[in-house]
Each structure stands twice: as structure tokens, then as C-alpha cells.
Amino acid sequence: MKRFFKPMRGCRIFASEKHMTEVPGTLLGWCEKVDGNICIFKPVCSLETDRFIWRFKDGPNDWYEYAA
């Protein structure tokens, strides 16, 4: 599995070891679009899109990992 440092359209989003509510390695969804610091994604358990902040001014949000 190829991992990325930032989300990009079509990549899978997984919970990292630092995620507070999900088991590490859990598939959370697929990236639909990246708009600045916001990742818009389609969650596994929903037909609607959701969003999260993937990058803060201090650096990337370490709750998430991205892979092809």
C-alpha cells in the first residue's frame, strides 16, 4: 500500500494510531476533494460527504493517514 503525506482526490483515508475515536487502521472513507486545509471525503458508512481539517498551521492533523 502506497502512503501519502497529504490527502489527494481518490485516496483512502485511515485512522492513525493517534486517532481519538477510531481503531488504528480503520478505513474511514475516500477523499473527494481537497480545498485548502479541508479534506472533503465520502465516509464508508454514509452516502453523504463529510469534511475534516487535514492541516493546521502547526502541521498536518495526525489523526489521519492517506493511502492509494
TORKOL-4160 file (C-alpha; in steps of 0.2 Angstrom, whole numbers, padded with zeros to 4 digits, m for minus):
68
<pt num="1" X="0000" Y="0000" Z="0000"/>
<pt num="2" X="0007" Y="0017" Z="m0005"/>
<pt num="3" X="0005" Y="0030" Z="0008"/>
<pt num="4" X="0004" Y="0049" Z="0006"/>
<pt num="5" X="0009" Y="0064" Z="0017"/>
<pt num="6" X="m0007" Y="0074" Z="0012"/>
<pt num="7" X="m0024" Y="0069" Z="0005"/>
<pt num="8" X="m0027" Y="0069" Z="m0013"/>
<pt num="9" X="m0043" Y="0065" Z="m0024"/>
<pt num="10" X="m0047" Y="0047" Z="m0024"/>
<pt num="11" X="m0035" Y="0041" Z="m0010"/>
<pt num="12" X="m0042" Y="0031" Z="0005"/>
<pt num="13" X="m0042" Y="0039" Z="0022"/>
<pt num="14" X="m0037" Y="0028" Z="0038"/>
<pt num="15" X="m0037" Y="0032" Z="0056"/>
<pt num="16" X="m0019" Y="0033" Z="0063"/>
<pt num="17" X="m0013" Y="0027" Z="0080"/>
<pt num="18" X="m0016" Y="0045" Z="0087"/>
<pt num="19" X="m0035" Y="0045" Z="0082"/>
<pt num="20" X="m0045" Y="0048" Z="0097"/>
<pt num="21" X="m0062" Y="0039" Z="0092"/>
<pt num="22" X="m0057" Y="0025" Z="0079"/>
<pt num="23" X="m0046" Y="0010" Z="0080"/>
<pt num="24" X="m0030" Y="0012" Z="0071"/>
<pt num="25" X="m0030" Y="0006" Z="0053"/>
<pt num="26" X="m0049" Y="0008" Z="0051"/>
<pt num="27" X="m0054" Y="0014" Z="0034"/>
<pt num="28" X="m0064" Y="0030" Z="0036"/>
<pt num="29" X="m0068" Y="0034" Z="0018"/>
<pt num="30" X="m0062" Y="0041" Z="0002"/>
<pt num="31" X="m0056" Y="0058" Z="m0002"/>
<pt num="32" X="m0067" Y="0068" Z="m0014"/>
<pt num="33" X="m0058" Y="0084" Z="m0014"/>
<pt num="34" X="m0045" Y="0095" Z="m0005"/>
<pt num="35" X="m0050" Y="0113" Z="m0003"/>
<pt num="36" X="m0035" Y="0122" Z="0006"/>
<pt num="37" X="m0034" Y="0114" Z="0023"/>
<pt num="38" X="m0050" Y="0105" Z="0022"/>
<pt num="39" X="m0052" Y="0087" Z="0015"/>
<pt num="40" X="m0070" Y="0083" Z="0009"/>
<pt num="41" X="m0072" Y="0064" Z="0009"/>
<pt num="42" X="m0085" Y="0051" Z="0007"/>
<pt num="43" X="m0087" Y="0041" Z="0023"/>
<pt num="44" X="m0088" Y="0022" Z="0022"/>
<pt num="45" X="m0104" Y="0021" Z="0032"/>
<pt num="46" X="m0113" Y="0035" Z="0023"/>
<pt num="47" X="m0119" Y="0041" Z="0006"/>
<pt num="48" X="m0116" Y="0060" Z="0010"/>
<pt num="49" X="m0099" Y="0069" Z="0011"/>
<pt num="50" X="m0091" Y="0075" Z="0026"/>
<pt num="51" X="m0075" Y="0085" Z="0030"/>
<pt num="52" X="m0061" Y="0087" Z="0042"/>
<pt num="53" X="m0046" Y="0099" Z="0044"/>
<pt num="54" X="m0031" Y="0089" Z="0037"/>
<pt num="55" X="m0018" Y="0103" Z="0040"/>
<pt num="56" X="m0016" Y="0115" Z="0054"/>
<pt num="57" X="m0004" Y="0130" Z="0055"/>
<pt num="58" X="0007" Y="0119" Z="0066"/>
<pt num="59" X="0007" Y="0105" Z="0053"/>
<pt num="60" X="m0003" Y="0090" Z="0047"/>
<pt num="61" X="m0018" Y="0083" Z="0058"/>
<pt num="62" X="m0010" Y="0067" Z="0064"/>
<pt num="63" X="m0027" Y="0058" Z="0067"/>
<pt num="64" X="m0027" Y="0053" Z="0049"/>
<pt num="65" X="m0016" Y="0043" Z="0036"/>
<pt num="66" X="m0019" Y="0043" Z="0017"/>
<pt num="67" X="m0015" Y="0028" Z="0005"/>
<pt num="68" X="m0018" Y="0023" Z="m0013"/>
